[in-house]
Amino acid sequence: MADGTAGTSTGKTLPLHDLHEAAGARFGDFAGWSMPLTYPLGVMKEHLHTREHVGLFDISHMQLIELSGPGAAALLAHTCPLDASGLEPSQSKLTFFLNEDAGILDDLIVTRISEDCFMVVANAGNAAADVKHLSALAADFDCAVAPLERVFLALQGPEAARVLEDAGMAVGGLTFMHGTEPRTDWFMSRSGYTGEDGFEIGLPQADARSLVEKLTADPRVQWIGLAARDSLRLEAGLCLHGQDITPETDPLSASLIWAVPKELRASGTFVGAEALRAIIAKGATRRRVGLKPEGRQPVRAGAALFDADGNPAGTVTSGGFGPSAGHPVAMGYVPSALAQAGTRLFADVRGTNVPVTVHALPFIPHRYHKG
């Protein structure tokens, strides 16, 4: 992620780019998009404002994909370790596209809109590949694959529901990991990437500009950039694809096997099922864990880990300072024998051994609205 200045454009620009420029955003490249990294409030205050009030994020770099037709559920069941036909209307579920080796090609949120319609939210860096992957298989399943042109906004924080209601949107019936289409060409789910209660809303650009005007006029709301989004998700123990999970990472090693229903682990026929069963039977050789560095020195992605005897003991995949936790936070992979909370390791930070302790995830409690 490269830093930049307001007005700098690298790669694709967001539909609301002009609004971010007017808000004083500093831009940088992320997954081929020119993204707001920070606003005048600054990373620390943006982070804390989200935890205390409401943060507004432009996540239009992510891709909404609509799957529709009698074969939509079967297509999802083939491409993901997901019982799509068993989802209730409006229910959302975290799942994955896996390769034949059970490596994670992408992590997705799938929401059932109706009997034969599902909404898939894909990560920016994988969006084109995800659409191509689904489209190549759809003809065999009587399913249409439609990538949607939408502005995508996230409103996150303890006051998010009240802010949306004051802006004229009814949210009372929506609980965590549920989504709906509240208006024509709109999609809204109660979910997010911060560990807080919140909503993600996909909508046409004209509607988005009107909604943003209402939201930013509310003193409880502040624009939040990608830098604070990263520290928020890291404190919440949430993975970033391309760092914490990759096509070389399986769900068991990533400590995400909970997202694969037990019956599908045993007898599912999704892509990568046999490989995943073999991994489960053998046991993971490494595990994703939380890491708490001692002192105030952040330990960044790529830092090598060592045990007390100086033997290699894994790698840090994400790291930084946790403003709400009050100390540096990190995640990484360690041998399964060293994955127990409390295990003491050392991270190589520019030639200095920084003590780190394996820590339970998340670093701060999730505050999702589960009804």
PyMOL commands that set and color helices and strands:
alter all, ss='L'
color gray80, all
select helices_A, chain A and resi 17-22+43-52+72-79+84-86+124-141+160-166+205-216+226-235+257-259+262-267+273-282+336-338
alter helices_A, ss='H'
color red, helices_A
select strands_A, chain A and resi 12-13+26-30+33-38+54-58+63-68+92-98+104-114+117-122+144-147+151-156+179-180+187-189+198-203+221-223+286-293+304-306+312-322+327-335+344-349+352-359
alter strands_A, ss='S'
color yellow, strands_A
deselect
rebuild
show_as cartoon
